[in-house]
Protein backbone atom coordinates (compact mmCIF):
# COMPACT_ATOMS: atom_id res chain seq x y z
CA UNK A 1 0.00 0.00 0.00
CA UNK A 2 2.84 2.39 0.84
CA UNK A 3 4.51 1.57 -2.47
CA UNK A 4 1.28 2.28 -4.34
CA UNK A 5 0.91 5.69 -2.63
CA UNK A 6 4.56 6.51 -3.31
CA UNK A 7 4.25 5.54 -6.98
CA UNK A 8 1.04 7.55 -7.34
CA UNK A 9 2.69 10.65 -5.88
CA UNK A 10 5.79 10.15 -8.01
CA UNK A 11 3.66 9.77 -11.16
CA UNK A 12 1.67 12.91 -10.29
CA UNK A 13 4.80 14.99 -9.67
CA UNK A 14 6.50 13.82 -12.85
CA UNK A 15 3.41 14.61 -14.92
CA UNK A 16 3.28 18.13 -13.41
CA UNK A 17 6.89 18.65 -14.37
CA UNK A 18 6.26 17.42 -17.92
CA UNK A 19 3.43 19.92 -18.38
CA UNK A 20 5.41 22.87 -17.08
CA UNK A 21 8.45 22.11 -19.23
CA UNK A 22 6.39 22.40 -22.42
CA UNK A 23 5.64 26.10 -21.93
CA UNK A 24 7.45 28.34 -24.36
CA UNK A 25 7.04 32.07 -23.69
CA UNK A 26 6.01 34.24 -26.64
CA UNK A 27 8.71 36.18 -28.46
CA UNK A 28 7.56 39.55 -27.11
CA UNK A 29 8.03 38.23 -23.56
CA UNK A 30 11.56 37.11 -24.39
CA UNK A 31 12.26 40.53 -25.92
CA UNK A 32 10.89 42.27 -22.81
CA UNK A 33 13.17 40.08 -20.66
CA UNK A 34 16.20 41.01 -22.77
CA UNK A 35 15.38 44.71 -22.44
CA UNK A 36 14.98 44.29 -18.68
CA UNK A 37 18.32 42.53 -18.31
CA UNK A 38 20.16 45.02 -20.51
CA UNK A 39 18.69 47.93 -18.55
CA UNK A 40 19.50 46.30 -15.21
CA UNK A 41 23.12 45.78 -16.33
CA UNK A 42 23.40 49.49 -17.14
CA UNK A 43 21.83 50.47 -13.80
CA UNK A 44 24.19 48.15 -11.93
CA UNK A 45 27.25 49.58 -13.68
CA UNK A 46 26.20 53.20 -13.24
CA UNK A 47 24.50 53.14 -9.83
CA UNK A 48 25.69 49.94 -8.14
CA UNK A 49 22.16 48.53 -7.75
CA UNK A 50 21.90 44.74 -8.08
CA UNK A 51 18.89 43.20 -9.84
CA UNK A 52 17.08 40.79 -7.52
CA UNK A 53 13.71 40.39 -9.23
CA UNK A 54 11.73 40.98 -12.38
CA UNK A 55 8.10 40.79 -13.31
CA UNK A 56 5.39 42.06 -15.53
CA UNK A 57 1.87 41.80 -16.83
CA UNK A 58 2.02 40.25 -20.28
CA UNK A 59 -1.17 38.41 -21.11
CA UNK A 60 -1.54 38.94 -24.89
CA UNK A 61 -0.06 42.46 -24.60
CA UNK A 62 2.62 43.97 -22.38
CA UNK A 63 0.72 45.91 -19.74
CA UNK A 64 3.46 46.37 -17.15
CA UNK A 65 7.15 45.62 -16.62
CA UNK A 66 8.94 45.51 -13.27
CA UNK A 67 12.39 45.31 -11.71
CA UNK A 68 13.52 45.07 -8.08
CA UNK A 69 16.98 46.02 -6.93
CA UNK A 70 19.14 45.63 -3.87
CA UNK A 71 20.89 48.82 -2.73
CA UNK A 72 23.68 47.84 -0.32
CA UNK A 73 24.25 51.19 1.32
CA UNK A 74 22.15 53.30 3.63
CA UNK A 75 20.59 56.23 1.77
CA UNK A 76 18.31 59.10 2.65
CA UNK A 77 15.01 60.03 1.02
CA UNK A 78 16.57 62.42 -1.50
CA UNK A 79 19.09 59.81 -2.64
CA UNK A 80 16.31 57.21 -2.85
CA UNK A 81 14.19 59.57 -4.93
CA UNK A 82 17.07 60.23 -7.33
CA UNK A 83 17.80 56.51 -7.71
CA UNK A 84 14.20 55.48 -8.34
CA UNK A 85 13.69 58.33 -10.85
CA UNK A 86 16.89 57.30 -12.64
CA UNK A 87 15.77 53.64 -12.80
CA UNK A 88 12.27 54.50 -14.05
CA UNK A 89 13.63 56.83 -16.74
CA UNK A 90 16.26 54.32 -17.92
CA UNK A 91 13.65 51.55 -18.08
CA UNK A 92 11.13 53.70 -19.95
CA UNK A 93 13.80 54.87 -22.39
CA UNK A 94 14.82 51.28 -23.15
CA UNK A 95 11.21 50.11 -23.54
CA UNK A 96 9.97 53.03 -25.65
CA UNK A 97 13.02 53.15 -27.91
CA UNK A 98 12.69 49.51 -28.93
CA UNK A 99 10.64 49.50 -32.14
CA UNK A 100 10.31 45.71 -32.15
CA UNK A 101 8.56 45.83 -28.76
CA UNK A 102 6.15 48.70 -29.56
CA UNK A 103 3.42 46.64 -31.26
CA UNK A 104 3.23 44.46 -28.16
CA UNK A 105 2.77 47.30 -25.66
CA UNK A 106 -0.78 47.89 -24.45
CA UNK A 107 -0.11 51.53 -25.39
CA UNK A 108 2.81 53.59 -26.60
CA UNK A 109 4.63 55.33 -25.11
CA UNK A 110 4.92 53.48 -21.81
CA UNK A 111 4.86 55.84 -18.81
CA UNK A 112 5.82 55.67 -15.14
CA UNK A 113 2.36 54.18 -14.53
CA UNK A 114 3.38 51.14 -16.61
CA UNK A 115 6.60 50.19 -14.81
CA UNK A 116 7.35 49.15 -11.24
CA UNK A 117 10.73 49.78 -9.67
CA UNK A 118 11.51 48.70 -6.11
CA UNK A 119 14.74 49.43 -4.25
CA UNK A 120 15.36 47.28 -1.18
CA UNK A 121 17.95 49.01 0.97
CA UNK A 122 20.35 47.18 3.25
CA UNK A 123 23.70 47.78 4.87
CA UNK A 124 26.92 47.04 2.94
CA UNK A 125 27.17 43.68 4.76
CA UNK A 126 23.61 42.91 3.52
CA UNK A 127 22.02 43.11 6.96
CA UNK A 128 18.81 45.02 7.57
CA UNK A 129 18.91 48.75 8.13
CA UNK A 130 18.00 49.97 11.63
CA UNK A 131 14.44 50.87 12.57
CA UNK A 132 13.54 54.36 11.37
CA UNK A 133 16.05 54.24 8.48
CA UNK A 134 14.87 54.17 4.88
CA UNK A 135 14.53 50.53 3.79
CA UNK A 136 12.33 50.61 0.66
CA UNK A 137 11.78 53.12 -2.12
CA UNK A 138 9.27 52.01 -4.72
CA UNK A 139 7.60 53.48 -7.77
CA UNK A 140 4.33 51.78 -8.59
CA UNK A 141 1.53 53.01 -10.82
CA UNK A 142 3.08 56.47 -10.98
CA UNK A 143 3.51 56.91 -7.21
CA UNK A 144 6.82 56.91 -5.32
CA UNK A 145 6.58 55.41 -1.83
CA UNK A 146 9.15 55.53 0.98
CA UNK A 147 9.15 52.98 3.81
CA UNK A 148 11.11 52.38 7.00
CA UNK A 149 11.18 49.33 9.27
CA UNK A 150 8.54 49.70 11.95
CA UNK A 151 8.04 48.21 15.38
CA UNK A 152 6.49 44.75 15.55
CA UNK A 153 3.91 43.80 14.20
CA UNK A 154 4.34 46.45 11.50
CA UNK A 155 7.11 45.25 9.24
CA UNK A 156 7.34 48.35 7.07
CA UNK A 157 5.87 51.75 7.78
CA UNK A 158 5.06 54.12 4.91
CA UNK A 159 6.54 57.52 5.74
CA UNK A 160 5.87 59.42 2.52
CA UNK A 161 4.40 59.09 -0.93
CA UNK A 162 4.40 61.41 -3.90
CA UNK A 163 3.33 61.24 -7.52
CA UNK A 164 6.19 60.41 -9.86
CA UNK A 165 5.86 63.77 -11.65
CA UNK A 166 6.14 65.58 -8.29
CA UNK A 167 9.22 63.53 -7.39
CA UNK A 168 10.85 64.54 -10.68
CA UNK A 169 10.17 68.23 -9.96
CA UNK A 170 11.67 67.96 -6.45
Secondary structure by P-SEA (a helix, b strand, c coil): caaaaaaaaaaaaaaaaaaaaaccccaaaaaaaaaaaaaaaaaaaacccccccccccccccccccbbbbbbcccccaaaaaaaaaaaaaaaaaaaaacccccccccccccccccbbbbbbbbcccccccccccccbbbbcccbbbbbccccccccccccccccaaaaaac
